[in-house]
């Protein structure tokens, strides 16, 4: 198969789809822009109004004025400092939200000649989801022909029910006998095999996707914009953008709401870290944009302990080698887990993987320290939540500054959910005011439940570590 970054040529349906019976192309969704001032004003109002309301509720429902006297009471009152753990991430997220803005230039992006690979990693057994992702890539690239492309599907088994190979679709089958020198497992093993066996030229760019990741017009334009800027500046930074989780809203509405925090976190904390150019919180495994020779210089052979959250491990190694990160404009759409059990197991795997990267990665301590702090905050969260509940019944007065940061952190947590929900509502096309208000109310009411199941995932690692890589159903 010839892979060349040739000048942009017209892509036809027969060239891409082959013998697939093509029926309909959905209308292109226009890229929606928020006014910069409107977004920042809205975020600020949410935070300020939320803190004021929280102060009022606290003073009205449970005014706490007594001071601790006994040693036991003083020790118990120190638990209030658990609330400070979330303050630093909350501040970072708030800054990220204030600095975030939709690009005003995506609709004026010009085509480039650089070859781009959409590299999808899958076991190859989820035929329906993987086929949908392949077809989505093909259809979106027909609609938005901004660069020559190839879809590289990295799978463990050859599945004859998947779309047939053609000039824009290639399968990289990882042999069962393949082993890396460090004994990497799971997705890291597959990615390393792809690096060693792909025919992609060194100056091509890779867009990493999960088997349920769907492109949008905005993400393709954002990828084109980033590559053009990086090639012009010769900086070759690693990019990542926003991921939405609304694709199966009707089938799984509660768990879709549970993942609103992930979108809000992208626009907040993760956007903040890319403003700095360093991956404080790691990277998601999907919507990573990286030049091929950069990825090859890093590799994915991390050994077993680095294979659970290979994306975070890889990002730290990249930072240590001198690479830096940046933001990619646009959205990629994914879907939430199908069950609460899978939701908990997914969070459990993430936390355990990040913990192992922090403790065992052969990377300079300064890089692991940043990720470790984030992991510790995550570990403290369930205990802080339990203390908050107990505080309502047995609490003592706390310093005003501590009270403020506690309220700020709590409201920021809610705002990340609300902002994430808004973006998912907009992209999903839910514009009816009554329906939107209903979803906002449901989102806020269910936050305690979401906090509980998030915490169960963390507690599961603390009290019963897992022995492998759990694949959630999507």
N, C-alpha and C positions, 0 to 999 in steps of 0.2 A: 504494500500500500504506500502510495506516495504522499508524504506530508510536507507540503511546501507553503511558505508564507507568501503566496503569490498575490498580485493585486486583486482587489475585491472583484469577484465575478458573480454573475447572476446565479442564484441557487434556485433550482426548479423543484417542484413537488416530486416528480419522478426520481430525481437525483437523490433526494433525502429520504423519501418514504419507501421507495422500492415498490414491492407488491402489496403494501398495506393499503387497505381500502380507506381512502381519505374522504371524510364526509363533510366536515364543517370547521371553519376557523372562527373562534369567538371574536367579537369586536375588540379592537385594541383599547385598553384603558389608558386614558390620558394621564400623564404625570401630574399629580396634584401638588400645588405649592402652598405652603403656609406663609403668611406674611411673617417676616422675622420679628417685628415688634409684637405682633399678635401672639405668636408662640411663646415668646419670652414673658410677655405680660400675663398670659394665661398660666404659665408655670409658676410665676411669682405669686399670683393671686391664690392659686391652689395652696401653696405652702403657707403663706401668711394667714389666709382665712382659716385654713385647717388648724394651725397652731392656736389661733385665737379661740376657735370653737372648742378645741381640746382643753385649753385652760379653763374655759367657762364650765364645761361638763365636769371637770375634775373638782373645781371649787364648789359646784352645786351638789354633786352626788356623793363625793367622798372627800370632804375637806380634812386634810391630815395636818395637824399642828403639833402633836406630841413629840417630844424629843426622847431619844434612847437614854436610859440611865444605867441599867445593869450591863455587865460584860456581854451576856448573851444577846441583849437587845442591840448593843453597839455592833457586835459581829453580824447580826442579821441585817442591820441597816447598811452595812458595807456592800451588801448584795446589789444595792441600787447602782453601784458603779459598773455593773454588768451592762447597763444601758449605754455606757460610753463606747462600748465595742462597735456599735453600729454608727457612731457619729461620724467617723472619718470616711467610711464608704458613702454615707449619706451626703456629706459635703461634696465629695468627688462627683457623685451622681447628680447633685443639684447644679454644680458648675457645668457638667457635661450637657445637661438639659438646657441650660441657659445659652450655652455656646452652639447648640445644635440648630441647624437650619437646613431646609431642603434646598438643594442646589437650584439656582436660577438658570443654569447653563445647560442642563441635560437635553433640553429640546433644541439646542444649537450645536450639539456634539457632532463632529465630523468623522467620517469613516477612517479607519486606519488599515494598514497592510499587514499588521502583525498577526501571526497565527495564534489562536487561543484554543486550548483544550479544556473541555468540560469533563473533568475526571470524577466519575461516580464510583464509589466503593460499595459493594454489596456482596452478601454471600451468594446471591444469584437464585435464591429459592423463593423470594417474594415476587413472583412473576408480575402480578398486577401492579404493585407499587412501582417497580423498576421500569416496567413498560410505560406507565404513565409519565414517569420522569423523562425517559428518553424521548417520547413523543412531544412532551412539553418543550424540551430543548430544541427539537427540530422545528416545531411550529413557531416558537418565539424568534428563532434565528431567521426564519423565512420572513417574518414580519419586520424584523429589525436587523437588516444586513449591514452591520457596522464593521465586521472584521471576518476574515476567513476562519473556519473553526473545524474542530474534530471533537466527537464525543467518544471518550475512552471509558469503557465500563470495566472495572477491575472486579472480578468475581472468583469465587472458589470452585465453582462447577460450571460447566458449559450447559446452558439451559436452552434446548431447541425451541422452546415456546417464546423466547425473547425475540425482538425484531432482528432481522437479518443484517449482517454487516454490509456496508457500502462505503463509498468514498468519504462519508462524513461520520461513520460509526464503526468503531473498532472495539473488540473484546480482548481483554488481557486476562487469561485464565491462570490463576496461581496454582501450581502443582501441589498436590498433597505432600509431596516429599520435600518441598522447599523449606529451607531453614536459613535464617540470617546468622551472621557470625556471633551476635550477642543473644540469639534466641528470642527475638521479638515475637509477639503474639498478636492475634486478632487483626484489627485494622492497620496497625503499624507494620505488621508483616506484609500485608497486601500492598500497602503504599510503597514499601521499600522494594518489593518485587517489581512494581510498576516503574519505579525510577530506573531500575536496572534493565528493563526489557522494552520500555516504550520507545518508539521511533521518533518521538517528538524532538525537533531541533532545540538546541540550547537556548536560543533567543526567543522561543515561543513562551507564552504565559499559560499558567494552569489556573483554572477556577475549580476549587474542590467543592463537591456536592455530595450530600447523603442520598440514599436511594429514594427518599420522599421529597427532595428539594426541587421546587419549581421556579424557573426563571420568570421574570416579568420584564416588560418593556423598560422600566426604570433601572433595573439591575444591569441589563445589557448596556444601556447608555452609560451607567456609572462605571462599569468595567472598562468600557472603551475610553471614557474620560480619564480614568486613572492610568491606564497603560500608556496613553498618549502623553500624559504629563510626566510619568516616570521615565519613559524612553527619551523624552526631550531633555530632561534634567540629568539623565544617567544615574539616578539614585537607586532605582530598583527596590523600593520599599515593599514590604508585605502589607497587603490591604485586607480589610474586612468591613462588611456593612451590616445593615439591619436585617433580622430574620423575623418574619411574621408567622403566626400559628393558627390561622383562621380557616384553613382549607376544608376541614370537616366540622364546621361549627354546628350544623344541625344534628349530626350524629353524636357528637361529644361536646355539648355546650359547656358543661361544668369544667371539664379539664381544659377546654379552650380558654376559659376565663382564668384558670389556674396558671396558664402560661403567658398571660398578659404581662406578668412581671418580667419575663425574659425579654420581651420587646422593649419595655420601659427601661430595663437595665442596659440594653444595647444603646439606646439614645442617651442614657445617663452615664453610668460608670464606664462602659466600654468605649463610648465616644470620647470620654475624658482621657482615657489612657492613650487613645490614638492621637489626640491633640498633643500629648507629650511625646508620642513616637515610641513608647515602650509598652510592652504587654504586661502590665501590673497584674491583671486578672487572668492572664492566659488568652487563648483564642478559642472560638467555637470550631468544631470540626468541619463546618459547612460555611460556604461563602468566604473562603480564603482565596485571595488572588495573589499569585506569586510567580515570578519568572522561573523558568525551568532550571537554568543553571544555578540560581540561588537555592532552589529546593534540593538539587543534587548535592550541593556543597554541604548541606545540613544532614540530609538523609533521615531515615525513620528507624534505624536499628538501635533501639533504646534498651533492649532486654525486657524481661517480663514485667518488672516493676514500673517501667515507663510506658507500658502498652495499654493500660486501662484508660488513661486520658492522654493519649498520644499527642493530641493537639496542644495541650498545655505544656507538655515536655518539649515538644518541637519549638514552641514559641520562645521558651526560655533559652534553649540552645541557640536559636537564631539571634536573640538579643546579645548573648555572650560572644557570638562570632562577629558582632558589630553591625548586624542588620537592624533596621528600624521599621516601624509600622506606620500606617496611615489609615484614614477613613475612606470608605468607598460609598458613594452616594447610590441610592436605590434600594429596593427591597427584593428579597428572595422569600418565597412562601413555603412553609412546611406545615406539619400537622402535629397536634398533641398526641400523647399516649392514649390508648383506648380504655385503660382501666386505672383505678386508683392504685392497685398493686404494682402495675408497671411504672406508674408515676413515682412511687416510693422507691422502687428498685433502680430507676433511672437516676434519681437524686443520690441514692446510696452509692451507686457506681461512680458518679462524678466526684462526690466528696472523698471516697476512698482513693480514687485515682489521684486527685490533687494532693491528698495527704502523702501518698507514696512519692510523688514527684518532689514535694517539699522536703521530705526526709532523706530520700535516697538518690536523687538525681546528681550525677557527677558534674555539677555546674557550680560556678562561683556562688558563694553564700549570699552575696548582695542581690542576686537575681531570685534565688529561692526564698529570700527573706520577704520580698514583696508579695509573692504568691502565698507564702506561709502565713503572713498576716491576714490575708483575705480568708484563708482556710480556717484560721483560728476564730475569726469573727463569725464565720458560718457555724463553727462548732459551738460557740457560745450562745448563738441565737435561741435554740430551744430552751436552754436554762434561763436565759433572760426572759423568755416568754412565760415560763412557769413562775418565775419570781414576780413578774408583773401581776399575774393572777392572784398570787398569795399576798402581794402588797396591798391589794384592795381590802383585804381582811385584817392584815397585820403589817401596817406600814408606819414609818416615822418620817418626820419632816426632813427634807433634804435641802442642800444649798440651792439657791435660785439658779445659779449657772448650770448645775447638774440637771435641774428640772427642765430648763430650756432645751439643753441638748437632747435630753430624753424625748421631749415632745417633738423637737425638730426631726429626730431620727424616725420616730413613729409616723409622723405625717409624711415624711419623704418616702417611706416604705409604701404608704397608701397611694401617693402621687405617682410612683413608678407604675403601679398597677393601672391607675386611671389613664395616664398618658399612653401606656402600652395598649390598653383597650381602645382608646380613641383611634390610634393608627390602624388597628385591626378592623375596627368598625368602618373606617373610611375606605380601606382597601377592599373589604368584603362587599361594600356597596350598601350598607345599612344606613340610610339617611333619614328615615322616618323619625321625627323628634320623639314621639311617644315610645317607640321601640328602643331608641338610644338611651332615653332616660331609664327605661326598665333594665337595660343591660348594665348601666352605671350603678343602679341601686343593687342589682344582684352581685355585681363585682365587689362592692364595698361590704355587703352583708356576709359574703362568703370568704373574705380575707382571713378571719380566724381559722376557718376550716383548712384553707390553703396553707396557713402557717403551721398548723398541726401536722399535716401530711408531709410538708417539707422537713419538719423537725424529726419525724419518725425515720426518714431516710438517713439523717445524720446520726441519730441515736442507734440505728441499726449497725452502722460502722463501728461505733464506740463499743457496743456490747456484743455484737456478733458479726465480725468481718466476713465478707463473702470470699468465695474461692475462685471466682472467674469473672467473665465478661457477660453480663446479662443483656440479651437483645430484646428490646421492648417492641411490642406490636404497634405498628402505625399504618 
